[in-house]
Structures are given as structure tokens and as C-alpha cells.
């Protein structure tokens, strides 16, 4: 059976500071925005799940002094195409490989947050030779976004439980769309320690009558794909990290382990980060950790100045 054709998302969008463009990558049309002088070193920004490119707006303003910046919407997010049944790390990673070829046209540094950080690690392993100079993984759920990880807690043993709620109450392509019902269900379906972990990471918030703009631009099939394990089918993190071919910098943000359940309250545990480091250095690549235990999950949103400082300083160490 052939895969379903990609289609454009509904028109729910608002204007932003930077102009948006789209490029045809074959299966999808990818939306993106740029900043900075195109003659400067290239930087590709990959957003988190539920985030569109404009989550990077404040950081882009700062990064434009040092880079030619390209911030993208992944398939199923923002103005990029929807692809029912095809939200996998391998498909998204290969979208980025084609984007680098067709739009950037040369070697780039990549920085991604959360699942975008997992994709930054994917590019370090699987991009074409010469495409990636280095990957910054901003609080990435390495191992922790898998259903059966080789190390540490799974998505079912962490704040990733929120994706199960998204899938049940919003449905693929907003086919259920019971936003009010989800607001009522969250305190019932998520344990207090999970809600506390989400609050520490500054994810979610108080009940609201309408979905926020970032979720209006998001296909909740993403949530089901990660919750079911379909997103990582054919791409286990152990093999991916052991295949790294470029240096990686990982920023590690707020996290703790719930003593009663052993659930991970954060994106990735210390044990999982150390295992990632061992695998990447075992592959012969540098792996640097910046420990930021008080930083919310999305540093580029909550502290774009610090995010820019770390990225610019690290970029100067790359070949």
C-alpha cells in the first residue's frame, strides 16, 4: 500500500517577526524562516514537539549576529505538510537532510530542543558526509522518548505520559479535538508528581478555554506516534548514538527522579546522558555536557541570551 499523500495544514496561523518561506522536499513542503547574513556560518534550528519555528524568534534575533540562521517547521507542525502515518524520526531526519541540500547548500551546525534534539543527534549519525559540523542537543529525551529504551526510564515512565493524554483527547489531526475534556481529564489521568515535573520544566500551564497557538499548529498524531513507539521504529537510540560522526554538545536541564515511582521528572536522566556520552565518545566523537539543573526544558525560549552564549562559544571550537 502506498503512503498517504502529504497535505497542507488548516489555516490557523498568525504573522511573525521573520518572513516565512516553503520549499518542496518531495514528500512534504517544509516551512522555514531565516535570519542573518547568508555568508556567515550556517545554523539549522529544529523545534521541539508541539513547537513551530517561531519558538526560536527571540534567539534568532541574537544568533543573527554570528550565523546564517534557518529555523524550520517539521512535518506535522507549523505550516509544513501533514503526513498521516509517517511521523517517524527517520522520515523527519531525511526531511532535514534534503533541506540542507536544497536550501542551506553547505555544511551546517544543527541545534534542536527536546525531540528536535534527538533529531540533532540523528543528523550527527545519519546525515550525508560533510553536511553537519556539530550537533547541539538541547535537553533531548535520549532513550527517555523510547517505549523500550536500552537505558533508563521509558516514555511511559516520565512526563512523556502527557503525550498519551494528547493522543486520547485531541486525536490524529485533531479528529477528536476535545480540548475542554482534556483540561478536565489531565488532573485525573496524570499523577501529581508528573504534573509537578511538567510545571518544573515550564511545560503546560493552567486550564485555558482555547488551545494555545503552538498547539493549534500541531498535529496530535505526533503524540500518538511517540506514545506508541512508532516514531522510533527502525531508529533505536543506542545504535544512533553509537553511529555519531560529528561532535555533540548536550545541555541538560531541570530533572529529578520521583522516589516513590522511579519516574523521570524531566526530559532525560543523568544515567541516560552518561550512556549517551559513552556511546558517542566510543564512536570517536567529542561529547560535551553543559549542566543546567535549574533551566526549564526550552532554554532558547526562557533564556535566549544564555542559549546564544553557549551555542556561539561552542561553535567556535568546531572545525
N, C-alpha and C positions, 0 to 999 in steps of 0.2 A: 504494500500500500504506500502510495506517495505521501509525503508530509503535507499538512495543510499549508495553503499559501499564506504568506505574511500579509497582514493588513494594517492600515493606519489606525492609530488610537482615536477615540472620540475627541472632539474639540472642547477641551476643558481648560485651556491654557491661558496664561497671563504673560504680559510683557516683562522683560528683564533688562538689566543694565547693558548686557552684551548682546549683540545681534546673533541670531541662530541661523544655522545652515544645515542642509541634509546632503548626504552622499549615498548613492546606491551601491551597496556591497554585494548585490546578488540576491541573497535570500531576504535581506532586510534593507530598509533605508534608515541610516543612523543619523540622529540629530546631534549637533555639537555646536560649541561656541569657542571662539579664540580670543586671546589677549597677548599683547607684547609684540616685539619686533620679530618677524619671521626669520631674520638672520641669527637670532640668538639660539642657544641650545634648546632642543625640543623637550617638552614635558607633557605627558599624557596623564590626565586626571580621570580616575574611574570611581564613580559614586557607589555608595552603599545600597543595599536592598532598601526599597521604599524611597530612595533619593534620586532626584533628577540632577542634571549637570549644574543647575543654578545653586545647589547647596555649596558649591565652591566659589560663589561670586566674590565674597569678601577676601578669600585667599587669592583669587585670580588677580585682583587689583594690586596686591603686594607682589605676587610672583612675576607679574609682567615686567618688572624691572630687571629680572635675571633670565627669563625664559621666553620662548615662543610657546604659549600655553594652549593646549587643546583639551577641553572638558567635554565629555560625551554623555549621552543617554544610552544606556544598554538596552538591548531588545526587551520590550515589555515594560519600559519605564520612560517617562517623559514623552517626547514627540517621536521617539523611534518606533519602528514597526512592532506589532504584536505577533507572536508566533506560537499559537496554541500547541501544546505537546512537545515543544522544542526548547524549553528553558533549561539548558544544561551548561555546566562550566565549559565543556569542550566547545559547544556552539558559540558561547559568548566570547571565549578566548580567541577563537578563529575569526569572529567579527572584528576583534581588535587588531589581529594580525593584518587583515585586509585593510582596516582603517589606516594603520601605519603605512602600508604600502601606497594606498591611493591618495591619502590626504597629507600625512606628515612627510613621507618620501625620504626618510633617513632614520638614523639611529636616534632613539629617544630614551629618556628616563621615564618611568611609569610610577605613579603613586595612586594607590587605591585604599579606600576605607572599608572595613568590615568584609562583606563578600567581595567588594571591589579589591580589597587587599588580598583575598585568596586568588583573584584573577591576576593581580600583580605578580604573585608567586607563580601562577600558571604561565605567565609570559616569560618569567625568568627561566622556566624549564622548557617550554614548548614553542616559543616564538621562533621565527626564522633566524638563522645565524646573522648577527650584525644588527638586528632590529632594536635590541634592548641594551642600554648601557648599565642599568641597575634598576632595582625594584624597591620602592618604599611601601611596606605593608603596614598601614595604619590600623592598629588594633584588630587584626584579622582573626576570624574564628577557625584557625587551622586545627584540624581534627574535630573541633567542637561543633562544626556545622555538618558533620557526617552522622549518619544513623548508626553505623558500626565502625567507629574510629579505631585505629591501631594504638591510640594512646589517649588516656583520659576520658573525660565526660563526653557524651554524645549530644546532639541537638535536643534529644528527649530529656536530658539531664541538666538543662540550662535555661537561660532566658529565651532560648530558641523556641520554647513552648508557645510563645506568643504567635509564632507563625502557624501553629495548629489552629489557634483561635481565628486568625485572619482567614485561613482557608475555609473553616466551617461557616463563618458568619458573612463573609464577603463573596466567596466563590470565585471560580475561574472567570476572569473577565468581568468581575462584579455581577455575576449571574444571580447571586443571592442578594447581595447588597443591603443586608440588614444592619446598617450602621448603629441604629438605636439599640437593637437587640444585642449587638456585640458590646456596646458600652455597659449594658446591664449584666452581661454574662462574664465580663473579664474578672470581676472580684470573685465570682463563683467558680470559674474554671481555672484560675491561676492561684497558686498558693501564696500566702502573704510574703514569703521570702523571695519568690520570683518577682512579685510586684516591687518589693524593696530593691532588688537588683536592677530592675528596669529604671527605677527612679534614680539610683546612684549613677547609672550610665546616662541619665537625662534622655531616656527614650520614653515615648508615650507622654502622658500628661493627664490632666483632669478631663472628665467627660465633656464632650462638645457636641452641639446639635448637628454639626455638619463635618464631614471628613476634611482634614487639612489639605492644602493644595498639593503637597508632595504625594499623599495617598490617592488623591483624585487622578494623578498622573501615573499610577502604578497598577499593573495587572496582578491581582492577588494569586494568580496561578503560580507566580514565583514562590509564594509562601508554601503552597502545596508541593511544589517540586522539591524544595529543600526539606520539608517536613517528612515527605515520603521517601527521600533518598534518591529520587530520580535525577536531581540536579547534578549529583556527583557520580552517576552511573558511568563506569569506564574511566573515572579520574579519581583514584584514591589519593589522599594527601601524602601518604608515606612515599609512594612511588614518585609523585610530582616533586616533592621537596628533595628527594634523592637524585633527581634529574636536573637540578639547578645548574645553569650555565653562566649566570651573571651574579654580581654581588646583591645582597639583600640587607636592607635596614628595616627593623621591626620596632614600631613604637607600641609599648604595652601599657594599657590604661587601667582604669579602676577595675578591680576584681576581688573576689573572695570566694571561699567555699563554705556553703551552709553546713554547719556541724551536724545537724540532725539528719539531713538527706544526702549529703555529699554532692549536692547540686552545685554547678558552677554559676556564680553570680557575676557575670562579666562575659566578654567575648571569647577569651582564651586563657587557660590556666598557666601558671608558671611551669608546671611539668610539661605541658604541650609546647610551650615556647622553647624550652630546653631541648626537647626532642627534635623540634624543627631545626634548631641551631646545629645539633649533631648531624642531622641528615645533610644540611646544606654545606657545612664545612667538610663533611665526609666526601662530598662531591667536588671539593677543591675550591669552593667559593667563599668569599668573606661574608660573615653574618654578624651584623651589629645590632645590639638591643639598646633602645632608649627607654628606660623605665620611668613611667609617669603614672604612679598609682592613684593620684588624685584627679587625673584628667578624665573628663567624660569621654564617651565612646567616640564621638566625632570631634577630634581636635580641630580640624580645619573649619568647623562651624563655630565652636565655642571659644577657640583661641587661635584665630588665623595668623596672628603675629608670631606666636611660638611655632606653629606648624611651618610657616615660611622660613623662620630661622633654621630649624632642624633640616629642612629639605635643601636649602641653599648651601648650608655648611657641608652637608653630606655629599651633595652633587660635586663640590669642588674636589673631592677625593677620588672621583671616578675617572677612568681613562677616557 
